[in-house]
């Protein structure tokens, strides 16, 4: 047996819920099998069972597997009862071991619904994730019953993370003064989108940008993005003299700047213009604030899109007990590991889909993914 993957050490606190006399496989053996199978393209318990049977020799390089590998029914029962909250905390502890420096980096927080993870007893699972945009790493997640409950899930998630020095970006659902205060108390900054849920504050910010006082300084930055027949110009305007907002909205004492982003997009002969508004605790320049706002969408393009298009997340029928939440954690372990391996020269040009195929075909690639470093 070769060296056991180091990441398993961070999951040693997980309590085994099974009866001793029925334990044919250790928790580590079940976790390693499932993670390797998901990395290699498996989506269901049947897939994972078959993967284990065909890859037993490779798995035994890391752990004994004296009783072979578990059946789909064993996997199904195990993950339905497995402590999902503790699993998530162990995941966060593992990510902290990467020792990433978040100073000035964007941590995007957003929710995603796994649309087929429902049955007659439960709604589809909605998961709020925290994504370190600069590194492409998921640093935490928290389950909610639906999107409207993000307001309670986000503070719980933030309390588990070390966000000091970062810029936390959240869409309009999380634009709550208590969340803003929690971020500032953790020695981080925020950029929060303004929409209808904060209609009074949004209306005041929008009106002020449309008719600013002559005495007030408005700084701005423009950038141009051209490609694939599309031309997009973004103008970011920032006002930092906002004592009047704090007077009108005393709960929002942590605001230090208000932001308008005007996007003008031209595709062939058609032009569209969109204005979006934000509040922030940061005093950074318009250029840096615009870059942070644009980085927020990394969670859509580099996480949610990958989960849907590469991991078939929206079509997963794993839906009972704690299994959907546990599988969400396993998928994000897989995403982080593959992203770590993609830093190696031989894999930098490979897509996520190709990396998963290659891991299934090539034992060395799987080994590189399991032992990847950030």
BALO-638804 format. One line per 8 residues: number of its first residue (from 1); for each residue z, x, y of C-alpha. Coordinates in pm, 1 decimal. Each point is the difference from the previous one (the first is absolute). Example, Ala and Ser with C-alpha at 12.3 -4.5 7.8 and 13.67 -1.06 7.14 Angstrom:
2
1> 780.0:1230.0:-450.0 ~ -66.0:137.0:344.0
***
This chain:
374
1> 0.0:0.0:0.0 ~ -95.5:135.0:342.9 ~ 190.5:-39.7:326.3 ~ 120.3:-350.2:87.2 ~ -147.6:-121.5:334.3 ~ 253.3:57.7:278.4 ~ -42.9:-344.5:154.4 ~ 179.3:-158.9:-297.0
9> 324.7:165.3:116.1 ~ 4.4:-230.5:304.5 ~ 5.7:-306.5:-226.1 ~ 299.1:109.8:-208.2 ~ 230.3:-250.9:177.0 ~ -184.6:-294.7:-151.9 ~ 224.0:-205.8:-225.9 ~ -134.4:-84.9:-344.6
17> 47.8:-375.4:-46.0 ~ -86.8:-1.6:-370.9 ~ 227.5:-28.3:-305.4 ~ 56.7:346.2:-151.5 ~ -107.0:-91.4:-352.6 ~ -337.5:-120.7:128.2 ~ -91.1:312.6:196.9 ~ -295.7:167.1:-167.1
25> -123.7:151.6:329.0 ~ 196.9:153.7:285.3 ~ -31.9:-125.5:358.3 ~ -174.5:325.9:87.6 ~ -251.3:-45.7:-283.3 ~ -85.7:-353.7:112.2 ~ -29.5:103.8:365.2 ~ -213.1:305.4:-71.5
33> -234.4:-193.4:-228.6 ~ -44.3:-277.7:257.1 ~ -52.7:236.0:293.7 ~ -251.8:213.2:-192.8 ~ -183.0:-312.6:-114.9 ~ -18.7:-147.4:351.4 ~ -116.6:334.4:143.0 ~ -272.6:-0.8:-266.9
41> -132.1:-345.0:86.2 ~ 206.6:-244.4:-206.8 ~ 77.9:-341.7:152.3 ~ 174.2:-207.5:-270.4 ~ 267.0:39.8:-266.6 ~ -274.4:-10.2:-266.7 ~ -178.1:285.9:179.2 ~ 318.9:205.2:11.9
49> 75.6:-56.7:-369.7 ~ -348.3:118.8:-97.6 ~ 23.2:296.6:237.4 ~ 328.6:104.9:-162.9 ~ -147.8:-12.7:-349.5 ~ -305.3:205.4:94.8 ~ 184.4:251.6:220.9 ~ 314.2:52.9:-208.3
57> -72.0:371.6:-55.7 ~ -29.5:56.0:375.1 ~ 314.6:-200.0:78.8 ~ 193.2:207.5:-254.9 ~ -70.6:306.5:212.4 ~ 260.2:-142.0:241.6 ~ 246.1:-213.6:-202.5 ~ 72.7:-39.8:-375.6
65> -133.3:-353.6:-69.3 ~ 146.8:29.0:-354.1 ~ -67.7:-370.3:-60.3 ~ -348.3:5.1:148.2 ~ -66.5:-216.4:304.5 ~ 112.8:-358.3:72.5 ~ -200.8:-316.4:-54.7 ~ -118.3:-227.7:278.3
73> 282.0:-247.6:-79.9 ~ 262.2:275.1:27.7 ~ -141.4:110.8:335.3 ~ -17.2:-356.8:124.4 ~ 363.0:-76.1:-91.3 ~ 124.6:333.5:133.8 ~ -151.8:-28.7:348.3 ~ 87.8:-368.4:40.6
81> 370.2:87.6:-31.1 ~ -9.4:349.9:155.4 ~ 205.1:36.1:322.8 ~ -275.6:-8.9:264.8 ~ 221.4:72.1:301.5 ~ 149.0:313.1:-154.1 ~ -349.5:107.8:-107.5 ~ -117.2:-29.5:362.6
89> 298.5:203.6:122.9 ~ -77.7:272.4:-253.8 ~ -362.2:-5.9:119.7 ~ 115.6:54.4:360.0 ~ 228.8:284.8:-114.6 ~ -297.6:162.0:-175.6 ~ -215.7:-25.6:314.2 ~ 278.2:154.0:211.3
97> -14.3:302.8:-230.7 ~ -347.7:73.6:142.8 ~ 185.1:106.5:320.4 ~ -280.6:-122.2:224.9 ~ 46.8:53.6:372.8 ~ -50.6:-334.4:173.7 ~ 56.0:137.0:351.7 ~ -262.3:-171.8:215.5
105> -167.6:-153.7:-305.8 ~ -84.8:-366.8:-42.4 ~ 183.1:-207.2:-259.5 ~ -191.5:-326.5:-35.2 ~ 181.3:-303.4:-140.1 ~ -197.7:-295.6:-127.4 ~ 4.8:-262.7:-273.2 ~ -242.7:-82.0:-280.4
113> -12.8:-296.3:-238.5 ~ -101.0:54.6:-364.5 ~ -190.3:-324.9:-20.9 ~ -0.4:-63.6:-376.0 ~ 360.5:107.2:-64.7 ~ 119.8:-360.8:-20.9 ~ 95.1:-242.8:-272.2 ~ 146.7:-350.3:-10.6
121> 342.6:131.3:107.5 ~ -87.5:250.0:272.8 ~ -228.7:49.1:297.0 ~ -226.3:303.1:25.6 ~ 195.0:318.6:68.3 ~ -5.7:126.3:359.1 ~ 93.2:366.2:43.8 ~ 79.1:179.0:326.9
129> -88.5:370.3:-15.0 ~ 66.7:299.4:223.1 ~ -290.6:245.1:14.0 ~ 7.7:349.2:155.0 ~ -350.0:-0.2:146.5 ~ -34.1:373.6:60.7 ~ 81.0:83.3:-362.3 ~ -145.7:-309.7:-167.9
137> 328.3:-54.1:-184.2 ~ 188.9:-322.2:-73.8 ~ 363.8:70.9:90.5 ~ 157.3:-335.3:-88.3 ~ -46.7:-368.0:-77.1 ~ 195.7:-324.8:-0.1 ~ -88.0:-329.6:-165.3 ~ 1.6:-331.7:189.0
145> -68.0:-353.6:-117.8 ~ -281.8:-42.9:254.5 ~ -142.4:145.2:322.4 ~ 236.0:-198.3:223.5 ~ 295.1:185.0:-154.0 ~ -123.9:339.4:122.1 ~ 244.8:-44.9:289.7 ~ 291.1:46.4:-242.0
153> -174.4:244.3:-236.4 ~ -94.8:253.8:269.1 ~ 359.5:76.7:113.7 ~ 107.7:39.3:-363.5 ~ -284.7:243.9:-60.7 ~ 66.1:196.0:319.4 ~ 365.1:42.6:-97.5 ~ -108.1:189.4:-314.5
161> -239.6:239.7:175.4 ~ 42.6:316.5:203.4 ~ -227.4:-73.9:297.4 ~ 152.7:240.3:255.2 ~ -259.9:139.2:241.3 ~ -279.6:-229.1:-120.2 ~ -196.2:-276.9:171.6 ~ 42.2:-324.1:-194.7
169> -288.2:-244.6:39.3 ~ 28.8:-363.8:-107.8 ~ -228.9:-299.6:47.5 ~ 107.1:-308.4:194.6 ~ 209.7:-150.1:-280.3 ~ 251.6:283.0:42.5 ~ 14.5:-15.9:378.1 ~ 369.1:-87.6:20.9
177> 246.6:160.2:240.5 ~ 253.9:58.9:-279.5 ~ -260.7:194.7:-198.0 ~ -92.0:194.5:315.0 ~ 365.5:88.1:61.4 ~ 46.0:108.9:-362.4 ~ -295.6:239.6:30.0 ~ 131.4:152.6:324.4
185> 350.0:35.9:-147.4 ~ -158.9:196.5:-287.0 ~ -134.5:244.7:265.4 ~ -360.4:-109.9:-40.6 ~ -248.1:-174.2:231.0 ~ -193.7:-319.7:-58.2 ~ -329.5:-160.1:92.3 ~ 4.5:-374.7:-66.9
193> -294.7:-237.1:28.6 ~ 27.5:-307.7:220.6 ~ -138.7:-334.3:-112.5 ~ 103.9:-363.5:-5.9 ~ 343.2:53.2:-155.4 ~ 107.5:167.0:326.0 ~ -218.7:-217.1:220.5 ~ 210.1:20.6:317.0
201> 21.7:380.1:-13.2 ~ -369.8:31.1:-90.8 ~ -103.3:-229.6:285.8 ~ 202.9:202.9:250.4 ~ -144.1:330.6:-123.1 ~ -354.8:-133.0:-0.9 ~ 35.0:-151.9:346.7 ~ 133.5:325.4:139.2
209> -293.5:201.5:-130.9 ~ -240.7:-256.2:144.9 ~ 166.5:12.0:343.3 ~ 202.0:321.9:32.8 ~ 189.9:78.1:319.2 ~ -170.6:262.5:215.1 ~ 318.4:207.3:9.0 ~ 16.1:22.3:-380.2
217> -171.1:291.5:-177.6 ~ -228.8:-91.7:-289.3 ~ -101.3:296.3:-216.7 ~ -291.9:-27.2:-237.0 ~ -203.3:175.0:-267.7 ~ -341.8:-79.6:-148.5 ~ -160.1:104.8:-324.8 ~ -336.7:-70.0:-155.2
225> -76.5:-53.9:-368.2 ~ -361.5:-3.7:-113.4 ~ -146.3:-30.8:-347.4 ~ -183.1:-220.7:-251.9 ~ -180.9:-189.0:278.6 ~ 325.8:-84.4:176.5 ~ 128.4:116.4:337.3 ~ 362.9:-67.9:86.2
233> 176.8:94.4:320.9 ~ 376.7:-29.6:26.8 ~ 184.9:6.1:327.8 ~ 378.1:35.8:-20.7 ~ 196.6:-84.6:315.0 ~ 373.4:68.3:24.4 ~ 261.7:-109.2:253.5 ~ 342.1:165.7:-7.6
241> 154.1:-153.9:312.9 ~ 123.8:-312.7:-174.7 ~ 342.0:-78.5:143.0 ~ -122.9:-350.7:73.3 ~ -62.4:-63.1:-373.6 ~ 354.3:97.6:-88.8 ~ 118.1:-238.5:269.6 ~ -209.7:-286.3:-136.5
249> 75.3:85.2:-366.1 ~ 347.9:159.2:-14.2 ~ 0.6:17.9:-380.6 ~ -281.8:253.3:20.4 ~ 200.9:276.2:170.7 ~ -157.6:271.5:-221.0 ~ -354.9:-44.1:138.3 ~ -127.7:301.9:194.9
257> -370.4:-82.9:21.3 ~ -246.8:-283.8:-40.1 ~ -348.2:57.0:-139.0 ~ -339.3:-168.6:21.6 ~ -280.8:105.8:-233.7 ~ -344.8:-131.5:90.5 ~ -258.2:45.9:-274.1 ~ -368.3:-45.8:82.6
265> -218.8:-1.5:-309.1 ~ -380.3:5.2:-6.2 ~ -194.2:-63.6:-320.4 ~ -374.0:-3.8:67.3 ~ -32.9:-244.7:291.5 ~ 329.1:-181.2:-53.1 ~ 309.8:93.4:202.2 ~ 357.5:-117.3:-55.7
273> 305.9:69.8:213.0 ~ 360.0:-25.6:-120.8 ~ 326.9:69.5:180.5 ~ 325.2:65.5:-184.1 ~ 346.7:51.1:144.0 ~ 298.1:204.4:-115.3 ~ 349.0:98.3:103.4 ~ 149.7:341.3:-68.0
281> 317.9:201.3:37.7 ~ -212.7:314.2:38.9 ~ -91.2:182.4:320.6 ~ -294.1:180.2:-157.4 ~ -343.4:25.4:161.3 ~ -263.3:-275.4:-37.8 ~ -200.0:227.9:-229.7 ~ 291.2:50.0:-240.8
289> 96.8:-366.6:10.8 ~ -357.6:-103.5:-78.8 ~ -13.4:247.5:-288.8 ~ 324.5:-143.6:-136.5 ~ -133.1:-355.9:26.4 ~ -317.6:98.4:-182.6 ~ 203.5:184.9:-264.8 ~ 180.0:-323.3:-80.6
297> -310.4:-129.8:-173.9 ~ 27.0:283.5:-250.0 ~ 232.1:-224.6:-198.5 ~ -284.9:-249.5:-36.7 ~ -278.0:250.6:-68.3 ~ 189.7:260.7:-201.8 ~ 251.8:-213.1:-186.5 ~ -70.2:-374.4:-13.0
305> -375.2:48.7:-44.0 ~ 59.3:253.8:-278.8 ~ 247.5:-231.1:-174.6 ~ -253.9:-282.9:10.0 ~ -323.8:185.7:-70.2 ~ 124.2:273.6:-234.0 ~ 310.8:-150.7:-162.5 ~ -124.9:-364.1:-7.4
313> 332.6:-101.1:154.5 ~ -113.5:-345.2:110.9 ~ -110.2:-81.3:-355.6 ~ 309.4:123.4:-182.3 ~ 156.7:-267.0:-222.6 ~ 325.2:189.4:-48.4 ~ 216.8:-273.0:148.0 ~ 333.2:-73.6:-174.5
321> 350.9:120.0:80.0 ~ 25.8:342.2:165.4 ~ -329.0:118.7:-152.4 ~ -223.4:-53.3:310.5 ~ 243.2:187.3:224.4 ~ 41.6:282.2:-251.0 ~ -375.0:30.6:-47.7 ~ -44.2:15.9:379.8
329> 234.0:300.9:2.9 ~ -190.2:165.4:-285.8 ~ -331.4:-47.7:180.4 ~ 142.4:165.9:310.3 ~ 136.9:288.7:-204.0 ~ -355.4:34.7:-133.1 ~ -153.2:-13.8:350.4 ~ 235.1:271.3:128.0
337> -60.1:225.1:-300.6 ~ -378.1:-28.4:20.8 ~ 7.9:64.3:374.4 ~ 206.9:311.0:-64.2 ~ -248.4:122.9:-260.9 ~ -293.4:-66.4:233.5 ~ 129.0:286.0:215.4 ~ -105.8:240.3:-275.2
345> -346.4:154.1:70.0 ~ -156.7:-129.8:-321.3 ~ 85.1:-362.7:82.1 ~ -37.6:-31.2:379.1 ~ -339.8:-171.3:-17.6 ~ 96.1:-244.0:-274.8 ~ 65.8:-365.5:78.6 ~ 310.9:-175.2:-129.1
353> -211.8:-187.8:-253.9 ~ -149.0:324.1:-129.8 ~ 341.9:168.7:-13.1 ~ 132.7:-281.1:-219.7 ~ -298.8:25.8:-233.9 ~ 30.0:377.8:-15.2 ~ 372.4:-23.0:-80.9 ~ -86.2:-219.7:-296.9
361> -271.6:236.5:-120.3 ~ 150.4:340.3:78.8 ~ 355.7:90.5:-100.3 ~ 6.0:288.5:247.0 ~ -76.9:-236.1:288.9 ~ 282.5:-232.4:-109.9 ~ 232.3:299.8:-17.9 ~ -103.5:109.1:351.7
369> 77.4:-350.1:130.2 ~ 341.8:-16.9:-168.6 ~ 102.9:337.2:144.7 ~ -165.3:-39.2:343.3 ~ 191.3:126.9:304.6 ~ -11.3:-102.6:364.1
***
